[in-house]
Amino acid sequence: MESNRIHFIHANGFPPNSYESLFNNIKSILNLDFFILNEDNYNITDIKDWVPFHNNFIESIKNNKNIIGLGHSIGGNIILRSALTHPEKFSKLILLDPTLFIPRIIYGWILFSKLGLQTTFHPWMNNTLNKKMIYSNYEEIFKSYRRKMVFSNLDNHNLNIYIKSITEKTGNKLHITYSKEWEYHIYKTGLIADMYIWKNIKNLKVPCLIIRAEESNAFLDSSKEKISKLNPEIKFHTIENSTHLFPLEYPKETARVINNFI
C-alpha cells in the first residue's frame, strides 16, 4: 500500500504513452500507475455504459489508499465516480476536462440512443468508424494527422508521440492499434449512467481540481456552473486557448497546475 501514488486513466483513443510530455513534467512521475481502457479486458457487447470501467478500476486499487486520481476525458469521469463510491481510497482528484454533461443533455442523449440517432448528436462517432487504419509509411500517417483539425494545436513533437503510441509496423505497413470499433463503442455508451454523479457530487469530500479547456466540447460551462453550485469546494482551472486535448497541447502548463495542486 502506497500513499499519494498517482493512478491515471486516459481518454478514449489516447493510450497512456501519448501523454509522455505531460508525465515528464509531473513531479510525482515515479509514483504513477496506469489503468488502461483496453478492449482485451472486456466483451464489447456487455458494455452498456461506463460503469464496468469504474468497477474494474476500483478492483485494481482495492489494496491502495490515499491515491491521487488523475483522469482525462472518460478517465476523469471514471475517477470522479470512483471517488463518489469509494472516497476512502483517494487523497486528491485531478480531472482533466472530464466528460460530464448536465442532466438535460444526458436525458437527450438517452432519448437519441433509443431512437438510434447518436451519430447525429455526436459527430466524432461517424469519424471514428470511417477512420483509416492502415498506412503505407510513417510520413503518410503524419501528413494525414497533421491536417486533422482536432490536432491543430499539437506541435510536431507531441503529434509524433501520439502517432507512435497508436501504431505498430506489420510487414511493410503501419497499423493503427486502437480498435475503431472499440473507440466508437465507448463514445456510444457514454453519459447513460452519469446521473449518479449529479445526484452525489454534492457529497464529495475528497479535494478535487477540475482542469478544463477554454474551448472544451466535453466539459461545458453549464457543467462547471452546476458543479460550483452543488459543491463549492471543488476547484477549477482553465487552460487558455486550448481544446479537449490540452494535456497534449500544453503539457508543461497542465503539469504546472497539477504540481501546484499535488
VEXFILUM-787362 format. One line per field, with one value per residue: chain; x, y, z of N, C-alpha, C in turn; residue number from 1. Coordinates in steps of 0.001 Angstrom, whole numbers, plus 500000, padded with zeros to 6 digits. Each point is the difference from the previous one (the first is absolute). Example, Ala and Ser with C-alpha at 12.3 -4.5 7.8 and 13.67 -1.06 7.14 Angstrom:
chain = [A, A]
n_xx = [513190, 499650]
n_yy = [494310, 501050]
n_zz = [507800, 499280]
ca_xx = [499110, 500820]
ca_yy = [501190, 501190]
ca_zz = [500000, 500060]
c_xx = [500900, 499230]
c_yy = [501200, 501090]
c_zz = [500000, 500730]
n = [1, 2]
This chain:
chain = [A, A, A, A, A, A, A, A, A, A, A, A, A, A, A, A, A, A, A, A, A, A, A, A, A, A, A, A, A, A, A, A, A, A, A, A, A, A, A, A, A, A, A, A, A, A, A, A, A, A, A, A, A, A, A, A, A, A, A, A, A, A, A, A, A, A, A, A, A, A, A, A, A, A, A, A, A, A, A, A, A, A, A, A, A, A, A, A, A, A, A, A, A, A, A, A, A, A, A, A, A, A, A, A, A, A, A, A, A, A, A, A, A, A, A, A, A, A, A, A, A, A, A, A, A, A, A, A, A, A, A, A, A, A, A, A, A, A, A, A, A, A, A, A, A, A, A, A, A, A, A, A, A, A, A, A, A, A, A, A, A, A, A, A, A, A, A, A, A, A, A, A, A, A, A, A, A, A, A, A, A, A, A, A, A, A, A, A, A, A, A, A, A, A, A, A, A, A, A, A, A, A, A, A, A, A, A, A, A, A, A, A, A, A, A, A, A, A, A, A, A, A, A, A, A, A, A, A, A, A, A, A, A, A, A, A, A, A, A, A, A, A, A, A, A, A, A, A, A, A, A, A, A, A, A, A, A, A, A, A, A, A]
n_xx = [500848, 499788, 500429, 499059, 499641, 500441, 498693, 500457, 498907, 500300, 500037, 498805, 500749, 500335, 500798, 500338, 500613, 498781, 499988, 500947, 499708, 498741, 500158, 500735, 498889, 499430, 500039, 498827, 500690, 500905, 498958, 500066, 498700, 499860, 498793, 500129, 499322, 500248, 499659, 501277, 499683, 499293, 498764, 500269, 499383, 500846, 500654, 499131, 500958, 500452, 498946, 500043, 500313, 499001, 499218, 500539, 499827, 498826, 499792, 500484, 499232, 499474, 501291, 499460, 500651, 499344, 499358, 500749, 498723, 500558, 499098, 500075, 499034, 499790, 501329, 499735, 499131, 500853, 501001, 499190, 499464, 501247, 500268, 498919, 500400, 501286, 499484, 499929, 499896, 499439, 501137, 500065, 499251, 500507, 498992, 500500, 499272, 499472, 499657, 499315, 498804, 499328, 499111, 499708, 501316, 500179, 498885, 500509, 501187, 499376, 499267, 501070, 500488, 498853, 500187, 501184, 499981, 500764, 500159, 498714, 499909, 500729, 500429, 500689, 498775, 499431, 500689, 499647, 498764, 500183, 500579, 501011, 500215, 500291, 501288, 500427, 500098, 501014, 500653, 499384, 500180, 501267, 500125, 499423, 500699, 501050, 499255, 499882, 498806, 499648, 501012, 499228, 499700, 500160, 501151, 500975, 500680, 498966, 499861, 501314, 500021, 498951, 500495, 501159, 499164, 499549, 501281, 499995, 501228, 499257, 501069, 499499, 499016, 499420, 499718, 498782, 500519, 499479, 499262, 499612, 499747, 501109, 500739, 499362, 500189, 501196, 500105, 499589, 500788, 500526, 500074, 499731, 501106, 500126, 498716, 500636, 500839, 499001, 499483, 501285, 500225, 498829, 500129, 500615, 500814, 500362, 501127, 499380, 500817, 499187, 500867, 499577, 499569, 500614, 500317, 499579, 499954, 500658, 500509, 498738, 499813, 498981, 500931, 500886, 499032, 499540, 501231, 500269, 498759, 500208, 501237, 499864, 500247, 499358, 501286, 500196, 500529, 500087, 500325, 500581, 499158, 499327, 500148, 499125, 500888, 499658, 499778, 499629, 499098, 499711, 500855, 500854, 499103, 499534, 501238, 500224, 498817, 500284, 501236, 499424, 499144, 500918]
n_yy = [498803, 500868, 501018, 500831, 498784, 500457, 499912, 499737, 500627, 499463, 500839, 499951, 498978, 500280, 499021, 499434, 499268, 500329, 499793, 499495, 501039, 499671, 498693, 500384, 500712, 498839, 500675, 499377, 500207, 499878, 500675, 499384, 499734, 499107, 500470, 498915, 500833, 498723, 499872, 499659, 500983, 500189, 499546, 500476, 498864, 499810, 500873, 500306, 500225, 501035, 499495, 499077, 501118, 500648, 498952, 499912, 501317, 499963, 498969, 500807, 500794, 498791, 499885, 501069, 500977, 501133, 499470, 500486, 500256, 499602, 500729, 499618, 500893, 498854, 500143, 501287, 499577, 499055, 500872, 500900, 499129, 499631, 501308, 499992, 498891, 500386, 500998, 498917, 499765, 501195, 500625, 499911, 500865, 499633, 500720, 499428, 501106, 499654, 498890, 501132, 499624, 501135, 499801, 501225, 500130, 499515, 500617, 501040, 499732, 499759, 501079, 500693, 499425, 500236, 501184, 499605, 501160, 499142, 499466, 500345, 499496, 498970, 501056, 499927, 499536, 500780, 501034, 499461, 499702, 501215, 499806, 500511, 498688, 500073, 500257, 500557, 501170, 500343, 500344, 498944, 499263, 500430, 499973, 498803, 499658, 500459, 499476, 499104, 500584, 498784, 499862, 500995, 499789, 498767, 500160, 500045, 500458, 500651, 500467, 500091, 500501, 500757, 500319, 500141, 500658, 500279, 499868, 499006, 499587, 499670, 499259, 500459, 499710, 501182, 499332, 500564, 500034, 501215, 498954, 500274, 498692, 499779, 500820, 499538, 498783, 500454, 500630, 498898, 499479, 501155, 500727, 498796, 499768, 501174, 499677, 498852, 500486, 500450, 498829, 499728, 500823, 500348, 498675, 500375, 499305, 499137, 500628, 500874, 499826, 500803, 499486, 501106, 499634, 501026, 499107, 499624, 498757, 499814, 501143, 500227, 501279, 499399, 499104, 500902, 500700, 498858, 499563, 501218, 499870, 498784, 500345, 501090, 498857, 499609, 499877, 501122, 499551, 501086, 499113, 501166, 500380, 499190, 498745, 499052, 500172, 500918, 498793, 499881, 500973, 500012, 499017, 500965, 500744, 498911, 499576, 501256, 500008, 498828, 500386, 501133, 499170, 499222]
n_zz = [500000, 499012, 500703, 499575, 499630, 498833, 499857, 498780, 499516, 498844, 498977, 499455, 499570, 501259, 499598, 501150, 499059, 499583, 501316, 499255, 499223, 500236, 499906, 498971, 500154, 500335, 501129, 500018, 498882, 500974, 500463, 498816, 500077, 499005, 499741, 499244, 499221, 500182, 498731, 500182, 500841, 498871, 500175, 498810, 499772, 501018, 499250, 500959, 500906, 500705, 500612, 499020, 499350, 500587, 499792, 498789, 499891, 500611, 499219, 499056, 500757, 500043, 499707, 499435, 500610, 500187, 498968, 499028, 499805, 498853, 499364, 498727, 499749, 499344, 499981, 499760, 499105, 499628, 500018, 499468, 499166, 499805, 499977, 499235, 499388, 499880, 500682, 500765, 498707, 500055, 499667, 498656, 499312, 498832, 499558, 498922, 499916, 501168, 499418, 500113, 499608, 499956, 500979, 499604, 499880, 501220, 500400, 499367, 500554, 501146, 499751, 499647, 501101, 500619, 499405, 500464, 500665, 500644, 498784, 500043, 501217, 499569, 499316, 501149, 500247, 499088, 500473, 501175, 499614, 499514, 501179, 499324, 499832, 498709, 500237, 498882, 500654, 500793, 498912, 499479, 501083, 500055, 498691, 500085, 501102, 499335, 499045, 500961, 499988, 500407, 499119, 499629, 501286, 499522, 500656, 499105, 501042, 500497, 498776, 499879, 501222, 499662, 498816, 500610, 500816, 498779, 499650, 499138, 499716, 498956, 499767, 498869, 500839, 500241, 501111, 500002, 501203, 500066, 500307, 498760, 499968, 500703, 499275, 498930, 500515, 500322, 498836, 499429, 500933, 499617, 501079, 499523, 500709, 499382, 500041, 500162, 499105, 499230, 500285, 499803, 498998, 500469, 500066, 498882, 500778, 499057, 500348, 499235, 498958, 499351, 499143, 499436, 498803, 499477, 499053, 501195, 499499, 501151, 500437, 499776, 499693, 499397, 499715, 499643, 499432, 499518, 499685, 499568, 499543, 499472, 499606, 500742, 500625, 498921, 499682, 499289, 498878, 499235, 499058, 499881, 499037, 500810, 499539, 499739, 499051, 500898, 500567, 498711, 499987, 501304, 499767, 499709, 499368, 499393, 499799, 499636, 499411, 499434, 499741, 499652, 499429, 499431]
ca_xx = [499152, 500805, 499204, 500268, 500367, 499078, 499379, 499562, 499138, 500137, 498820, 499663, 500828, 501285, 500663, 500858, 501265, 499816, 500130, 501400, 500496, 499356, 500573, 501396, 500024, 499325, 501067, 499860, 499958, 500472, 498908, 498912, 499421, 499020, 498863, 499866, 498696, 500418, 498910, 500352, 499529, 498545, 499171, 499435, 498535, 499554, 500169, 498797, 500328, 501397, 500112, 500983, 501355, 500102, 500099, 501326, 500995, 499921, 500635, 501451, 500591, 499397, 501006, 500630, 499298, 500661, 500534, 499605, 499325, 500240, 499360, 499684, 498817, 499321, 500788, 499565, 498671, 500160, 500628, 499011, 499037, 500692, 500152, 498673, 499627, 501035, 500811, 501098, 501158, 500623, 500435, 499709, 499525, 500324, 499208, 500398, 498863, 499227, 498770, 498872, 499011, 498902, 498904, 499173, 500706, 500004, 498690, 499926, 500858, 499303, 498930, 500638, 500463, 498841, 499540, 501080, 500445, 501181, 501012, 499580, 500310, 501425, 500648, 501240, 499715, 500146, 501408, 500732, 499741, 500573, 501438, 500941, 500713, 501266, 500742, 501163, 501223, 499789, 499789, 498605, 499110, 500270, 499375, 498558, 499597, 500352, 498923, 498754, 499713, 500073, 501394, 500596, 500739, 501164, 501217, 500434, 500577, 498954, 499250, 500804, 499829, 498671, 499944, 500772, 499298, 498832, 500359, 501062, 500334, 499727, 500504, 500413, 498938, 499749, 498626, 499470, 499769, 498826, 498844, 498997, 498725, 500041, 499927, 498617, 499100, 500159, 499210, 498582, 499469, 500236, 498919, 498791, 499921, 500626, 499151, 500531, 500977, 499303, 499238, 500886, 501194, 499916, 500559, 501428, 500860, 501390, 500429, 499846, 500302, 499626, 500716, 499155, 500419, 499243, 499072, 499633, 498749, 499680, 499634, 499506, 499782, 498809, 500413, 500779, 499081, 499175, 500861, 500344, 498849, 499771, 501138, 500923, 501364, 500733, 500752, 500075, 501046, 499821, 501192, 499619, 500218, 500165, 498859, 499882, 501284, 501028, 501153, 500987, 500285, 500748, 500362, 500742, 499051, 499113, 500778, 500235, 498774, 499907, 501028, 499596, 498901, 500536]
ca_yy = [501197, 501209, 501216, 501053, 499463, 500464, 499004, 500763, 499372, 500784, 500293, 499030, 500136, 500621, 499122, 500701, 500462, 501253, 501092, 499983, 501339, 500387, 499228, 500419, 501257, 499845, 499769, 498688, 499053, 498666, 499333, 500098, 498769, 500205, 499108, 500069, 499630, 499107, 499102, 498625, 499699, 500090, 499555, 501273, 499946, 500130, 501386, 500791, 501324, 500024, 499465, 498910, 500555, 500410, 498816, 499397, 500888, 499818, 498709, 500129, 500774, 499504, 499919, 501320, 501127, 501301, 500184, 501190, 499597, 500920, 499445, 500904, 499678, 498888, 499668, 500881, 499533, 498778, 500381, 500693, 498998, 499132, 500738, 500096, 498692, 499540, 501181, 499638, 499601, 501145, 501189, 501146, 499716, 500983, 499610, 500767, 500110, 498759, 499915, 500092, 500950, 500257, 499032, 500211, 499398, 498556, 499465, 500080, 498940, 498729, 499963, 499780, 498607, 499138, 500238, 499671, 501249, 500481, 500575, 501368, 500774, 499879, 499865, 499223, 498578, 499681, 500160, 498850, 498814, 500213, 500223, 499139, 499216, 499497, 501004, 499443, 500349, 500991, 501312, 500085, 500188, 501306, 501041, 499871, 500492, 501413, 500770, 499863, 501157, 499648, 500055, 501249, 500674, 499215, 500209, 498780, 499069, 499280, 499224, 498792, 499121, 499396, 499039, 498816, 499275, 499280, 499265, 498996, 499584, 498608, 499888, 501295, 500954, 500470, 499742, 500627, 498895, 500274, 499576, 501048, 499498, 500199, 501450, 500369, 499473, 500822, 501204, 499637, 499631, 501072, 500820, 499270, 499747, 501132, 500658, 499639, 501025, 501237, 499805, 499786, 500840, 500939, 499329, 499732, 500644, 499896, 501202, 499740, 501068, 499741, 500825, 499922, 500717, 501217, 499659, 498607, 499449, 498881, 500566, 501306, 500996, 499622, 499002, 500722, 500799, 499118, 499428, 501075, 500197, 498801, 499736, 501139, 499639, 499531, 501096, 499974, 500762, 499928, 500166, 500944, 499687, 498547, 499146, 498821, 499283, 500864, 499321, 499785, 501297, 500823, 499081, 500661, 500822, 499079, 499403, 501035, 500111, 498753, 500032, 500963, 499426, 498855]
ca_zz = [500000, 499906, 500080, 499028, 498702, 498971, 499130, 498825, 498995, 498768, 499182, 498964, 498808, 500338, 500965, 500963, 499417, 499261, 500970, 500434, 500349, 501255, 501104, 500201, 500742, 501288, 500974, 500630, 498888, 500392, 500693, 499043, 499477, 498938, 499803, 498549, 499441, 498924, 499628, 500342, 501353, 500050, 498886, 499562, 500017, 501389, 500441, 499730, 500515, 500457, 501361, 500098, 500105, 501414, 500850, 499837, 500597, 501448, 500291, 499813, 501108, 501238, 501069, 500126, 500615, 499865, 498654, 499251, 498776, 498891, 498818, 498890, 499217, 500659, 501188, 501074, 500389, 500791, 501268, 500827, 500479, 500961, 501262, 500615, 500547, 500927, 500334, 500900, 499201, 499340, 500736, 499133, 498652, 498967, 498839, 498826, 499086, 500107, 499226, 500912, 499506, 500932, 499853, 498810, 498868, 500238, 499631, 498545, 499458, 500221, 499004, 498706, 499987, 499761, 498634, 499074, 499376, 500715, 499103, 499711, 501193, 500310, 498684, 500052, 499837, 498577, 499648, 500530, 499177, 498665, 500158, 499280, 501000, 499469, 499244, 499295, 500712, 501060, 499399, 499572, 501142, 500615, 499172, 500157, 501318, 500101, 499373, 500756, 500834, 501416, 500437, 499509, 501070, 500407, 499223, 499314, 500971, 500714, 499013, 499771, 501166, 499916, 498893, 500377, 501068, 499471, 498786, 499998, 498645, 499652, 498641, 499457, 500266, 501360, 500392, 501208, 500939, 500840, 499209, 499779, 500506, 501448, 500224, 499688, 501022, 501202, 499754, 499947, 501317, 500959, 500573, 500369, 501447, 500696, 500991, 501318, 500377, 500351, 501235, 501145, 500010, 501129, 501181, 499821, 500998, 499569, 499270, 498563, 499049, 498615, 499032, 498807, 498802, 499714, 498923, 500257, 499493, 500889, 501298, 499589, 501050, 500766, 500991, 501011, 500813, 500834, 501035, 500939, 500879, 500799, 500885, 499858, 500388, 498819, 499384, 498543, 499310, 498552, 499168, 498951, 498575, 499895, 499689, 500856, 500020, 500581, 500621, 498948, 499387, 500946, 501090, 501078, 500743, 500710, 501094, 501019, 500792, 500770, 501047, 501031, 500774, 500740]
c_xx = [500882, 499084, 500453, 500575, 498958, 499490, 499312, 499120, 499935, 498663, 499781, 500837, 501371, 500692, 500929, 501290, 499861, 500140, 501444, 500496, 499385, 500660, 501434, 500108, 499240, 501018, 499936, 500010, 500437, 498923, 498738, 499570, 498962, 498859, 499615, 498621, 500237, 498880, 500303, 499449, 498478, 499378, 499194, 498470, 499434, 500070, 498793, 500170, 501427, 500202, 500980, 501447, 500272, 500207, 501378, 501102, 500012, 500651, 501522, 500677, 499528, 500982, 500698, 499111, 500808, 500603, 499534, 499385, 500163, 499379, 499653, 498764, 499195, 500741, 499625, 498632, 500101, 500617, 498976, 498975, 500638, 500163, 498657, 499585, 500980, 500927, 501205, 501270, 500858, 500440, 499689, 499502, 500426, 499345, 500321, 498871, 499141, 498744, 498820, 499072, 498849, 498835, 499162, 500635, 500035, 498677, 499797, 500793, 499325, 498861, 500567, 500469, 498858, 499493, 501067, 500580, 501286, 501034, 499636, 500416, 501506, 500774, 501283, 499749, 500149, 501454, 500813, 499817, 500613, 501518, 500826, 500899, 501366, 500644, 501249, 501303, 499696, 499718, 498543, 499070, 500247, 499337, 498485, 499525, 500334, 498889, 498702, 499818, 500193, 501419, 500688, 500814, 501221, 501211, 500446, 500537, 498915, 499073, 500743, 499849, 498649, 499949, 500756, 499299, 498843, 500333, 501025, 500220, 499742, 500377, 500507, 498999, 499988, 498515, 499639, 499601, 498754, 498758, 498974, 498616, 499904, 499868, 498574, 499052, 500122, 499232, 498506, 499391, 500243, 498720, 498886, 499848, 500442, 499092, 500434, 500978, 499289, 499238, 500893, 501171, 499987, 500634, 501494, 500830, 501475, 500389, 500075, 500307, 499565, 500739, 499262, 500588, 499161, 498951, 499574, 498699, 499560, 499568, 499614, 499853, 498818, 500330, 500792, 499078, 499176, 500823, 500337, 498878, 499814, 501114, 501054, 501445, 500836, 500627, 500077, 501204, 499782, 501337, 499613, 500360, 500138, 498706, 500010, 501330, 501110, 501119, 501110, 500405, 500920, 500428, 500731, 499070, 499058, 500717, 500253, 498782, 499818, 500977, 499627, 498898, 500466, 500786]
c_yy = [501243, 501214, 500986, 499478, 500453, 498806, 500744, 499157, 500927, 500241, 498895, 500261, 500589, 499162, 500779, 500544, 501317, 501223, 500148, 501371, 500510, 499290, 500416, 501272, 499949, 499551, 498622, 498879, 498593, 499214, 500051, 498615, 500349, 498995, 500135, 499503, 499186, 499014, 498541, 499589, 499967, 499291, 501212, 499996, 500128, 501437, 500815, 501449, 499923, 499428, 498822, 500480, 500460, 498793, 499360, 500882, 499852, 498682, 500119, 500753, 499496, 499936, 501332, 500980, 501267, 500212, 501340, 499515, 501065, 499390, 501063, 499487, 498894, 499599, 500859, 499615, 498777, 500307, 500646, 499026, 499124, 500678, 500173, 498675, 499510, 501153, 499677, 499619, 501185, 501086, 501263, 499498, 501128, 499521, 500930, 499977, 498731, 500046, 499967, 501120, 500130, 499040, 500171, 499354, 498482, 499377, 500044, 498893, 498637, 499847, 499737, 498556, 499057, 500123, 499666, 501206, 500547, 500645, 501415, 500931, 500078, 499771, 499187, 498518, 499571, 500095, 498797, 498776, 500127, 500168, 498999, 499303, 499497, 501077, 499372, 500256, 501096, 501381, 500191, 500271, 501350, 501117, 499978, 500591, 501473, 500880, 499974, 501175, 499691, 500100, 501315, 500732, 499216, 500392, 498659, 498952, 499169, 499246, 498710, 499009, 499292, 498923, 498718, 499171, 499155, 499164, 498910, 499549, 498514, 499818, 501337, 501111, 500431, 499827, 500812, 498878, 500181, 499750, 501112, 499549, 500193, 501489, 500503, 499579, 500792, 501317, 499692, 499797, 501060, 500664, 499194, 499832, 501198, 500757, 499638, 501066, 501261, 499876, 499951, 500965, 501016, 499423, 499740, 500799, 499973, 501291, 499733, 501258, 499543, 500993, 499847, 500810, 501250, 499733, 498536, 499617, 498806, 500458, 501454, 500952, 499613, 498963, 500660, 500778, 499130, 499391, 501052, 500252, 498808, 499751, 501102, 499677, 499528, 501193, 499807, 500803, 499800, 500230, 500855, 499483, 498514, 499322, 498818, 499255, 500807, 499253, 499682, 501313, 500847, 499159, 500671, 500839, 499119, 499386, 501013, 500132, 498758, 500022, 500944, 499438, 498813, 500468]
c_zz = [500000, 500042, 498932, 498690, 498983, 499196, 498868, 499083, 498791, 499310, 498974, 498747, 500245, 501082, 500930, 499399, 499247, 500900, 500502, 500450, 501296, 501170, 500302, 500827, 501324, 501035, 500644, 498973, 500401, 500726, 499152, 499529, 498945, 500125, 498535, 499563, 498733, 499695, 500337, 501355, 500116, 498802, 499552, 500061, 501408, 500511, 499565, 500467, 500527, 501399, 500097, 500088, 501430, 500893, 499914, 500573, 501516, 500406, 499922, 501144, 501364, 501161, 500248, 500753, 499743, 498622, 499433, 498697, 498934, 498749, 498982, 499272, 500691, 501270, 501191, 500523, 500913, 501366, 500932, 500560, 501071, 501353, 500707, 500630, 501057, 500391, 500871, 499241, 499557, 500974, 499212, 498649, 499077, 498713, 498837, 498982, 500031, 499136, 500967, 499529, 500989, 499721, 498739, 498760, 500148, 499572, 498486, 499331, 500137, 498989, 498615, 499873, 499661, 498568, 498957, 499293, 500623, 499093, 499570, 501127, 500254, 498696, 500022, 499758, 498545, 499565, 500449, 499120, 498613, 500024, 499173, 501008, 499535, 499125, 499406, 500742, 501018, 499432, 499591, 501181, 500670, 499205, 500149, 501321, 500184, 499420, 500801, 500960, 501483, 500546, 499656, 501066, 500471, 499163, 499406, 500970, 500673, 499056, 499683, 501141, 499929, 498918, 500353, 501061, 499469, 498761, 500287, 498559, 499832, 498541, 499521, 500298, 501463, 500311, 501246, 500957, 500858, 499163, 499836, 500474, 501511, 500339, 499775, 501121, 501306, 499841, 500130, 501378, 501068, 500472, 500665, 501509, 500842, 500955, 501416, 500493, 500455, 501317, 501239, 500108, 501139, 501259, 499893, 500998, 499598, 499268, 498500, 499194, 498614, 499115, 498677, 498854, 499815, 498920, 500127, 499305, 500850, 501381, 499763, 501188, 500888, 501070, 501118, 500936, 500935, 501126, 501056, 500998, 500943, 501013, 499821, 500367, 498814, 499295, 498484, 499508, 498507, 499298, 498794, 498610, 499733, 499582, 500977, 500138, 500664, 500732, 498999, 499346, 500868, 501205, 501162, 500868, 500819, 501194, 501112, 500910, 500873, 501167, 501136, 500893, 500842, 501221]
n = [1, 2, 3, 4, 5, 6, 7, 8, 9, 10, 11, 12, 13, 14, 15, 16, 17, 18, 19, 20, 21, 22, 23, 24, 25, 26, 27, 28, 29, 30, 31, 32, 33, 34, 35, 36, 37, 38, 39, 40, 41, 42, 43, 44, 45, 46, 47, 48, 49, 50, 51, 52, 53, 54, 55, 56, 57, 58, 59, 60, 61, 62, 63, 64, 65, 66, 67, 68, 69, 70, 71, 72, 73, 74, 75, 76, 77, 78, 79, 80, 81, 82, 83, 84, 85, 86, 87, 88, 89, 90, 91, 92, 93, 94, 95, 96, 97, 98, 99, 100, 101, 102, 103, 104, 105, 106, 107, 108, 109, 110, 111, 112, 113, 114, 115, 116, 117, 118, 119, 120, 121, 122, 123, 124, 125, 126, 127, 128, 129, 130, 131, 132, 133, 134, 135, 136, 137, 138, 139, 140, 141, 142, 143, 144, 145, 146, 147, 148, 149, 150, 151, 152, 153, 154, 155, 156, 157, 158, 159, 160, 161, 162, 163, 164, 165, 166, 167, 168, 169, 170, 171, 172, 173, 174, 175, 176, 177, 178, 179, 180, 181, 182, 183, 184, 185, 186, 187, 188, 189, 190, 191, 192, 193, 194, 195, 196, 197, 198, 199, 200, 201, 202, 203, 204, 205, 206, 207, 208, 209, 210, 211, 212, 213, 214, 215, 216, 217, 218, 219, 220, 221, 222, 223, 224, 225, 226, 227, 228, 229, 230, 231, 232, 233, 234, 235, 236, 237, 238, 239, 240, 241, 242, 243, 244, 245, 246, 247, 248, 249, 250, 251, 252, 253, 254, 255, 256, 257, 258, 259, 260, 261, 262]
